Amino acid sequence: MEIPTNSTKRGAFTQDSVKKLYHYTDFNAMRGIISKGEIWLWNLRRMNDSQEMQYFITELKLAVKKLLSEQFYACMEHLFSEYLKDFDNLSSFAACFSEYADDASQWTRYSKNGMGVCIAFNKDMLTKIGEEGHAPLYKVNYSKSCDDLEIAKELAELIKKNSADSSQPQEIRGLFNKLISSSPLFKHPSFISEKEYRLVSLPYDVEKYLGEPHFFVEETNIKKYYILNLSNVCTRLNLNYADLFEEICIGPQARVTKEVLSDYFAATGMKELCDKITLSECPLRRF
């Protein structure tokens, strides 16, 4: 997956000083991650942002239009319609992380109102695992516009050329595929407080890279997801799985004690984590 920035370096958004990434969840999901070695990648189209994947397309189209004179508008509309006609049927799947530790809003949203746990991951290891496991790690971009993106300029130039000569379908398809693949990496600026990173799949051929889908059945819903086996990928990379976890923080409203969680890790073969357990200092009130 290539991010359409002004930099041509792949994964440019992940080159920063962040060393740990935090995943807020419940204890059952923690069991799946730590004891079973699996993290689940969920359908981005079903996340709490109703504009997931669509936001980037909308903003990029506006940016391209600003670079064109009116005579090219019809060609632009035709190309966006033609090459994005199947876009609504595509989705990427992702596991989400944050730069923020012990954050009240994320305890509330993603960890059962503070009754769950926050797992701190080693970012460098997570990056290597994502690359090897076909779900690379990227930092989410919260730009208010796409005016400065190189892909907007490339699309504008291609639209001008296509108006005069429509014999470049491969070049056009390649650029729109790049656009679609990048759409999971941009979110509306109102979500900037989450400071999110994602292990994210390509929207194309998900099963080819991540295997068969799985389904989580609730009382009123069925959710589709894919599994990235963190433990197996660590083995392939000759990495110690326990080193992936920097800290396991028990939520501010959780009923689980450090002693019980330590006993659990010891009993499930993850004794190395017993000294990494902490308690949240967030004064979150349960309403």
C-alpha positions in Angstrom: 0.0 0.0 0.0 1.4 3.4 -1.0 0.4 6.5 0.8 -0.1 9.5 -1.6 1.9 12.1 0.1 4.4 14.6 -1.2 7.0 12.1 -0.1 7.6 9.1 -2.3 8.9 7.0 0.6 6.7 4.1 1.5 5.2 4.4 5.0 6.2 8.0 5.4 3.7 8.6 8.1 5.2 6.0 10.4 8.7 7.6 10.5 8.3 9.4 13.9 9.5 9.2 17.5 6.7 7.1 18.8 8.0 3.9 20.5 4.8 2.4 21.9 1.2 2.1 20.6 -1.8 1.5 22.8 -4.7 -0.9 22.1 -7.7 -0.4 24.3 -9.9 -3.4 24.6 -11.7 -5.8 26.9 -10.2 -8.8 28.8 -11.7 -11.4 26.5 -10.0 -9.7 23.5 -6.8 -9.4 25.5 -6.9 -13.2 26.0 -7.1 -13.7 22.3 -4.2 -11.4 21.6 -1.8 -12.5 24.4 -2.7 -16.1 25.0 -3.8 -17.2 21.5 -1.4 -14.8 19.7 -4.2 -13.4 17.4 -5.4 -9.9 16.7 -8.6 -9.4 14.8 -8.9 -7.0 11.9 -12.4 -5.4 11.6 -14.3 -4.0 8.7 -13.5 -0.3 8.5 -16.8 0.3 6.8 -18.5 -0.7 10.1 -16.4 1.5 12.4 -17.7 4.5 14.4 -16.7 7.0 11.6 -19.5 6.9 9.0 -17.2 8.4 6.4 -14.5 5.7 6.6 -12.7 5.3 3.3 -15.1 7.7 1.6 -13.7 10.9 3.2 -10.4 10.7 1.3 -12.2 10.1 -2.0 -14.5 13.1 -1.5 -11.7 15.4 -0.4 -9.3 14.3 -3.2 -11.9 14.8 -5.8 -12.4 18.4 -4.6 -8.7 19.0 -4.7 -8.4 17.7 -8.2 -11.3 19.9 -9.4 -9.5 22.9 -8.1 -6.6 22.1 -10.5 -8.8 21.9 -13.6 -10.6 24.4 -15.7 -14.3 23.9 -16.3 -13.7 22.2 -19.7 -12.3 19.2 -17.9 -15.0 18.7 -15.3 -17.0 16.2 -17.5 -14.0 14.1 -18.1 -13.1 14.1 -14.3 -16.7 13.1 -13.4 -16.6 10.3 -16.0 -13.2 8.9 -14.8 -14.2 9.0 -11.1 -17.5 7.3 -11.9 -16.0 4.6 -14.1 -13.0 3.7 -12.0 -14.7 3.9 -8.6 -17.9 2.1 -9.6 -17.1 -0.9 -7.4 -15.6 1.2 -4.6 -18.6 0.9 -2.3 -18.2 -2.9 -2.4 -14.6 -2.8 -1.2 -13.4 -2.6 2.3 -10.2 -2.7 4.2 -9.9 -4.5 7.6 -7.9 -3.0 10.4 -6.8 -3.3 14.0 -6.5 0.1 15.6 -4.0 1.7 18.1 -3.3 5.1 19.6 -0.3 7.2 20.6 -2.1 7.9 23.9 -1.6 6.0 27.1 -4.2 5.9 29.8 -6.6 8.2 27.8 -10.0 8.8 29.3 -11.9 9.0 26.0 -10.5 5.8 24.7 -11.1 3.9 28.0 -14.7 5.0 27.6 -15.1 4.2 23.8 -13.1 1.0 23.4 -12.6 -0.6 26.8 -16.0 -1.1 28.2 -16.1 2.3 29.9 -12.8 1.7 31.6 -13.6 -1.9 32.8 -11.1 -3.4 30.3 -7.4 -3.2 29.6 -4.9 -1.3 27.5 -2.1 -3.2 25.9 1.1 -1.2 25.0 2.8 -2.6 21.9 6.4 -2.2 20.8 5.9 -0.1 17.7 9.0 -1.3 15.9 8.0 -4.9 16.3 4.4 -4.2 15.3 5.7 -2.5 12.1 7.8 -5.6 11.2 4.8 -7.9 11.9 2.5 -5.9 9.9 4.8 -5.9 6.8 5.3 -9.6 7.1 1.6 -10.3 7.7 0.2 -8.3 4.8 -1.4 -5.7 7.1 1.2 -2.9 7.3 1.2 -0.4 10.1 0.3 3.2 9.2 -0.4 6.4 11.0 -3.8 7.9 10.1 -3.8 11.3 8.5 -6.4 13.9 9.6 -5.8 16.6 7.0 -8.6 19.0 6.3 -8.0 18.9 2.6 -6.0 17.0 0.0 -4.9 20.1 -1.9 -1.2 19.5 -1.4 -1.1 15.8 -2.2 0.9 14.7 -5.2 -1.7 12.3 -6.3 -4.2 15.2 -6.8 -1.7 16.8 -9.2 -1.1 13.4 -11.0 -4.8 12.9 -11.4 -5.4 16.4 -12.7 -2.6 16.0 -15.3 -4.0 12.6 -16.3 -7.5 14.0 -16.8 -6.2 16.7 -19.1 -4.3 14.1 -21.1 -7.3 11.8 -21.2 -9.5 14.5 -22.6 -7.3 14.6 -25.6 -6.2 11.0 -25.8 -8.2 8.2 -24.0 -5.6 5.5 -24.7 -4.0 5.2 -21.2 -6.4 2.9 -19.3 -3.5 1.1 -17.5 -2.1 4.4 -16.2 -5.5 5.6 -15.1 -6.4 2.3 -13.5 -3.1 2.2 -11.6 -3.6 5.7 -10.2 -7.2 5.0 -9.1 -6.0 1.7 -7.5 -3.5 3.8 -5.5 -6.3 6.2 -4.5 -8.5 3.3 -3.3 -5.7 1.6 -1.4 -4.9 4.9 0.4 -8.5 5.6 1.4 -8.3 3.8 4.8 -5.4 6.0 5.9 -7.3 9.3 6.0 -10.0 10.3 8.5 -12.1 13.3 9.2 -10.2 15.9 11.3 -12.9 15.6 14.1 -11.3 12.2 15.0 -7.8 13.7 15.4 -7.9 13.3 19.2 -7.6 9.5 18.8 -4.0 9.9 17.3 -4.6 6.6 15.5 -2.4 4.0 13.9 -3.7 1.0 12.0 -2.6 -2.4 11.0 -4.6 -2.3 7.7 -5.2 -4.7 4.8 -5.5 -3.7 1.2 -9.1 -3.4 0.1 -8.3 -5.9 -2.8 -8.0 -9.7 -2.4 -8.2 -9.6 1.4 -8.6 -13.4 1.6 -5.6 -14.0 -0.6 -3.4 -12.4 2.1 -5.3 -12.9 5.3 -7.1 -16.2 4.7 -10.7 -17.0 5.2 -13.0 -14.5 7.0 -14.5 -15.2 10.4 -17.7 -14.0 11.9 -18.5 -12.7 15.3 -22.2 -13.3 16.2 -23.9 -11.0 18.7 -27.5 -11.0 19.9 -28.4 -8.3 17.3 -25.6 -8.3 14.8 -23.0 -10.4 12.9 -19.6 -8.8 12.3 -17.0 -10.0 9.8 -13.3 -10.0 10.6 -10.0 -11.5 9.6 -7.2 -12.8 11.9 -3.6 -11.7 11.9 -1.7 -14.3 13.9 0.9 -12.2 15.7 2.6 -15.1 17.4 3.1 -17.1 14.1 4.6 -14.0 12.4 6.9 -13.5 15.3 8.1 -17.0 14.9 8.8 -16.5 11.2 10.7 -13.4 12.0 12.6 -15.0 14.8 11.2 -12.5 17.3 10.3 -13.3 20.9 6.5 -12.8 21.1 6.5 -11.6 24.7 8.8 -8.6 23.7 5.9 -7.3 21.6 4.1 -6.2 24.8 5.6 -3.3 26.7 2.9 -2.9 29.3 -0.6 -4.2 30.2 -2.6 -1.5 32.0 -5.7 -2.5 33.9 -8.5 -0.1 33.3 -9.7 2.5 35.9 -13.0 0.7 36.5 -11.8 -2.9 36.1 -12.6 -5.5 38.7 -9.4 -7.5 37.8 -6.5 -7.0 40.2 -2.8 -7.1 39.3 -2.4 -10.3 41.3 -5.2 -12.1 39.4 -3.8 -10.9 36.0 -0.3 -12.0 37.0 -1.6 -15.4 38.0 -3.4 -15.6 34.6 -0.3 -14.8 32.6 1.8 -17.3 34.6 -0.8 -20.0 34.1 -1.0 -19.4 30.4 2.7 -19.5 29.6 3.3 -15.7 29.5 5.1 -15.3 32.8 7.4 -12.7 31.2 4.4 -10.3 31.3 3.8 -10.5 35.0 6.2 -7.6 35.7 4.7 -5.5 32.9 1.3 -5.1 34.6 0.3 -1.6 35.7 -2.9 0.1 37.0 -4.6 3.1 35.2 -4.2 6.4 37.0 -7.2 7.9 35.0 -9.9 9.1 37.5 -12.7 8.0 35.2 -16.1 8.1 36.8 -18.6 5.4 35.9 -22.1 6.8 35.2 
